Amino acid sequence: MTTFFDTHAHFPDDAAAVEGLLTRAGEAGVTRLMAVGGSPDLNPGALRAAAARPQQVLLALGLDREQAAPPDALAAADALFDEIEPERLAAVGEIGLDYQRVDAAGRRRQCALMEHQLERAAQWELPVIIHTRMADVDTLAVLRNASTLPWFRGARPGVIHCFTGDQAFADALLDLGYYLSFSGIVTFANAGPLRAVARTIPAERLLIETDTPFLTPVPLRGRPNEPAYVTHVASCLARARGMALDELAALTTANAGRLFSR
């Protein structure tokens, strides 16, 4: 059976729902996946999934851009990380920037929260899972600043999840050492430019994800996404890159294993 690694999935804090998602994932050949937090609502589900299937599920926790508004956001991030042993984590995330409908003050708060968590990731020598939307310039600025920390000058600083940027943004991120992960968006009919970028990504930096429960791939639009559907992302990328599906699956699985190794 062809096997896959879904590098980004969010889970509900519900035992039966988690069990169903993970069982269907396994049946589809998704033998490894990353359960990703990002908020007080998402972190418990990630913890539950990782505890339910530790041989299948890796864990990432963090506070995303939507958690940057409260004045105690940095303290909240510290509290989150102080409550968990770093050995339980394979990554810090998701963290990052999203500038849709955000004013200048909100952008500054998002940058501060991202920078704060990058420092913790460097301290713990963990890769980061980065969200970026309408924030290319500041994302690059923050990541370049973080590259002064020894960890982020290494071979596996992290991944830009759900990459949707242009060629110039991809090239700049690759120059900083980051992996790029493609979600169900790459399967959309209007995603021709994104597929063109995906064809250029070095094989050793390519990852796949679902972003469960969001961004369901074609041909399953209209239903909640789940890790089992990462096979459709892989199939689309394999066609775009002129590769066999099993070759693309093996490549991205090996890449994810290398990035998230402890």
C-alpha positions as CSV (number, residue, x, y, z in Angstrom):
1,M,0.0,0.0,0.0
2,T,1.2,3.5,-0.8
3,T,1.6,5.4,2.5
4,F,1.3,9.2,3.2
5,F,2.2,11.7,5.8
6,D,-0.4,14.5,6.4
7,T,1.8,17.3,7.9
8,H,-1.1,19.5,9.1
9,A,-4.4,18.5,10.7
10,H,-6.6,20.0,13.4
11,F,-8.7,17.7,15.6
12,P,-11.8,18.1,17.8
13,D,-11.5,17.5,21.5
14,D,-13.8,14.5,21.1
15,A,-12.6,10.9,21.6
16,A,-15.0,9.2,19.2
17,A,-14.5,11.8,16.4
18,V,-10.7,11.5,16.8
19,E,-10.9,7.8,16.6
20,G,-12.9,7.9,13.4
21,L,-10.6,10.4,11.7
22,L,-7.5,8.4,12.6
23,T,-9.0,5.0,11.6
24,R,-10.1,6.3,8.2
25,A,-6.7,7.9,7.8
26,G,-5.0,4.6,8.4
27,E,-7.3,2.8,6.0
28,A,-6.3,5.3,3.3
29,G,-2.6,4.7,3.9
30,V,-2.0,7.8,6.0
31,T,0.4,6.2,8.4
32,R,1.8,9.4,9.9
33,L,0.3,12.8,10.5
34,M,0.9,16.0,12.5
35,A,-1.9,17.0,14.9
36,V,-1.6,20.8,15.1
37,G,-2.8,23.2,17.7
38,G,-2.8,27.0,17.5
39,S,-5.4,28.2,20.0
40,P,-7.1,27.3,23.3
41,D,-9.8,25.6,21.1
42,L,-7.4,23.7,18.9
43,N,-4.7,22.6,21.3
44,P,-6.8,20.1,23.3
45,G,-7.8,18.3,20.1
46,A,-4.2,18.0,19.0
47,L,-3.2,16.7,22.4
48,R,-6.1,14.1,22.3
49,A,-5.1,12.8,18.9
50,A,-1.4,12.5,19.8
51,A,-2.3,10.6,23.0
52,A,-4.8,8.3,21.1
53,R,-2.3,7.1,18.5
54,P,1.2,8.0,19.5
55,Q,2.7,5.7,16.8
56,Q,0.7,7.5,14.1
57,V,0.4,11.0,15.3
58,L,3.0,13.7,16.1
59,L,2.1,16.8,18.1
60,A,2.6,20.5,17.5
61,L,1.3,23.2,19.9
62,G,1.3,27.0,19.7
63,L,-0.7,30.2,19.6
64,D,-1.7,31.5,16.2
65,R,-2.2,35.0,14.9
66,E,-5.8,35.2,16.2
67,Q,-4.5,34.9,19.8
68,A,-2.3,38.0,19.5
69,A,-5.0,40.5,20.5
70,P,-5.1,40.2,24.3
71,P,-2.5,42.2,26.1
72,D,-1.3,39.0,27.9
73,A,-0.7,37.1,24.6
74,L,3.0,36.5,25.3
75,A,2.3,35.4,28.8
76,A,-0.3,33.0,27.5
77,A,2.2,31.5,25.1
78,D,4.6,31.0,28.0
79,A,1.9,29.4,30.1
80,L,1.1,27.0,27.2
81,F,4.7,25.9,26.8
82,D,5.5,25.8,30.5
83,E,2.7,23.2,30.9
84,I,4.1,20.7,28.5
85,E,7.3,18.7,28.3
86,P,9.2,19.7,25.2
87,E,9.9,16.0,24.5
88,R,6.2,15.5,23.7
89,L,6.4,18.0,20.8
90,A,7.6,17.5,17.3
91,A,7.1,21.1,16.3
92,V,5.9,24.5,17.6
93,G,2.8,25.7,15.8
94,E,0.9,26.8,14.2
95,I,2.2,30.3,14.6
96,G,2.4,33.2,12.1
97,L,0.8,36.2,10.5
98,D,-2.6,36.8,8.9
99,Y,-3.2,40.4,7.8
100,Q,-6.7,40.1,6.4
101,R,-8.7,42.8,8.1
102,V,-6.0,43.7,10.6
103,D,-4.8,47.2,11.4
104,A,-1.3,48.3,12.0
105,A,-1.4,47.8,15.8
106,G,-2.8,44.3,15.2
107,R,0.0,43.5,12.8
108,R,2.6,44.6,15.4
109,R,1.0,42.3,18.0
110,Q,1.0,39.4,15.6
111,C,4.7,39.9,14.9
112,A,5.5,40.1,18.6
113,L,3.7,36.8,19.3
114,M,5.3,35.1,16.4
115,E,8.8,36.2,17.4
116,H,8.2,35.2,21.0
117,Q,7.3,31.6,19.9
118,L,10.2,31.4,17.5
119,E,12.5,32.1,20.4
120,R,10.9,29.2,22.3
121,A,11.2,26.9,19.3
122,A,14.9,27.8,19.0
123,Q,15.4,27.2,22.7
124,W,13.8,23.7,22.4
125,E,15.4,23.0,19.0
126,L,12.0,22.4,17.4
127,P,10.9,23.2,13.8
128,V,8.1,25.7,13.5
129,I,4.8,25.5,11.5
130,I,4.1,28.9,10.0
131,H,0.9,30.3,8.8
132,T,1.2,33.4,6.5
133,R,-1.6,35.2,4.7
134,M,-1.4,38.6,3.0
135,A,1.8,39.1,5.0
136,D,4.7,38.1,2.8
137,V,7.0,41.0,3.6
138,D,6.6,40.8,7.4
139,T,6.8,37.0,7.4
140,L,10.1,37.1,5.6
141,A,11.3,39.9,7.9
142,V,10.4,38.0,11.1
143,L,11.9,34.7,9.8
144,R,15.1,36.5,8.6
145,N,15.5,38.0,12.1
146,A,15.0,34.6,13.7
147,S,17.8,33.3,11.5
148,T,20.2,35.0,13.9
149,L,19.4,32.2,16.3
150,P,21.6,29.2,15.7
151,W,18.7,26.7,15.5
152,F,17.1,28.6,12.6
153,R,20.4,28.5,10.6
154,G,20.2,24.7,10.6
155,A,18.7,22.2,8.2
156,R,15.2,22.0,9.4
157,P,13.9,25.4,10.7
158,G,10.3,24.6,9.8
159,V,7.5,24.6,7.3
160,I,5.3,27.1,5.6
161,H,2.0,25.3,5.9
162,C,-0.8,25.7,3.2
163,F,1.6,27.5,0.9
164,T,-0.3,29.7,-1.6
165,G,2.3,32.3,-2.5
166,D,4.0,33.2,-5.7
167,Q,7.4,32.1,-7.1
168,A,9.4,35.0,-5.5
169,F,7.9,34.3,-2.0
170,A,8.6,30.5,-2.4
171,D,12.2,31.2,-3.5
172,A,12.8,33.6,-0.5
173,L,11.5,31.0,1.9
174,L,13.5,28.2,0.4
175,D,16.6,30.4,0.7
176,L,15.9,30.6,4.5
177,G,15.8,26.8,4.6
178,Y,12.1,26.3,5.0
179,Y,10.0,23.4,3.6
180,L,6.8,24.3,1.7
181,S,3.6,22.3,2.3
182,F,0.7,22.2,-0.2
183,S,-3.0,21.7,0.9
184,G,-6.2,21.0,-0.9
185,I,-6.0,24.5,-2.4
186,V,-3.6,23.1,-5.0
187,T,-6.4,20.9,-6.4
188,F,-8.8,23.8,-7.1
189,A,-9.6,24.6,-10.7
190,N,-8.3,28.2,-10.3
191,A,-5.0,27.1,-8.8
192,G,-3.0,26.8,-12.0
193,P,-0.4,29.4,-10.9
194,L,0.0,27.6,-7.6
195,R,0.6,24.3,-9.3
196,A,3.2,26.0,-11.5
197,V,5.0,27.1,-8.4
198,A,4.7,23.6,-6.9
199,R,6.4,22.1,-9.9
200,T,9.5,24.2,-9.1
201,I,9.9,23.3,-5.4
202,P,13.1,21.2,-4.7
203,A,12.0,17.6,-4.1
204,E,13.7,17.5,-0.7
205,R,11.6,20.5,0.5
206,L,8.1,19.4,-0.6
207,L,5.3,18.4,1.9
208,I,1.6,17.7,1.7
209,E,-1.2,18.4,4.1
210,T,-5.0,18.6,4.5
211,D,-5.4,21.4,7.1
212,T,-8.3,19.3,8.4
213,P,-11.2,20.2,8.8
214,F,-10.6,23.0,6.3
215,L,-9.8,23.3,2.5
216,T,-11.2,20.0,1.4
217,P,-9.6,19.0,-1.9
218,V,-11.3,18.4,-5.3
219,P,-13.3,16.1,-5.8
220,L,-14.7,16.2,-2.3
221,R,-15.6,19.9,-2.0
222,G,-18.6,20.5,0.3
223,R,-17.7,18.1,3.0
224,P,-15.4,18.5,6.1
225,N,-11.8,17.7,5.3
226,E,-10.0,14.9,7.0
227,P,-6.5,13.3,6.9
228,A,-7.6,10.5,4.7
229,Y,-8.1,13.0,1.9
230,V,-4.4,14.0,1.7
231,T,-4.2,11.3,-1.0
232,H,-6.0,13.7,-3.3
233,V,-3.4,16.5,-2.6
234,A,-0.7,14.0,-3.3
235,S,-2.3,12.8,-6.6
236,C,-2.6,16.4,-7.8
237,L,1.0,17.3,-7.0
238,A,2.2,14.0,-8.6
239,R,0.4,15.0,-11.8
240,A,1.7,18.5,-11.7
241,R,5.3,17.4,-11.2
242,G,5.1,14.4,-13.7
243,M,5.7,11.8,-11.0
244,A,4.1,8.6,-10.0
245,L,1.8,8.8,-7.0
246,D,3.8,6.3,-5.0
247,E,7.0,8.2,-5.7
248,L,5.5,11.5,-4.6
249,A,4.1,9.8,-1.4
250,A,7.4,8.3,-0.5
251,L,9.2,11.5,-1.2
252,T,7.0,13.7,1.0
253,T,6.8,11.1,3.7
254,A,10.6,11.0,3.9
255,N,10.8,14.8,3.9
256,A,8.3,15.1,6.8
257,G,10.1,12.4,8.8
258,R,13.3,14.3,8.4
259,L,11.8,17.7,9.3
260,F,10.0,16.4,12.4
261,S,12.6,14.0,13.7
262,R,13.6,14.2,17.3
